[in-house]
Amino acid sequence: MKKKQEPVSLDPQTAPPPTVPVYSWAEARADYKRGPVLCEPSSAAAYFREYIGGKETEAFLVMYLDHRNHVLDVVLVSTGTVDHAAVYPREILKRALELNANGLILAHNHPGGALNPSEADKFLTRQITDASRAMGISVHDHIIVAHEGSFSFRQAGLI
């Protein structure tokens, strides 16, 4: 008899940290076939805030999801300076294709604490969203985190 797998919610206290190098997070979940289920947007924001909310330099993370919102991987795509991190949509989509991901949640931090997106943040989000859409991959959200809180592009109507 096949044992039914119980869904696991994403808890920032028990979920592995973002990947460095790229494959370690996927290997960390080798005990089960699929990663934890992302049940609600606030759990993704809490996860990102835990790992990059208080950093002194910008960091950009991508959470890769399957069609049922199981977390496939979380990758630290870039780290940068106090006000910039170089992000390449091509590299984000390359990993999405390797994982057969159906969805992405983007996240980066603002070390200065401001939660409003810059014009560069909006432009990058549009670039990634447009390129992803062409490949049949959805960008569910782009979350900006700081020590004090988070900002959701989806909730603000920007995605």
Secondary structure, 3 states (H helix, E strand, C coil): CCCCCCCCECCCCCCCCCECCCCHHHHHCCCCCCCCECCCHHHHHHHHHHHHCCCCCCEEEEEEECCCCEEEEEEEEEECCCCCCCCCHHHHHHHHHHHCCCEEEEEEECCCCCCCCCHHHHHHHHHHHHHHHHCCCEEEEEEEEECCEEEECCCCCCC
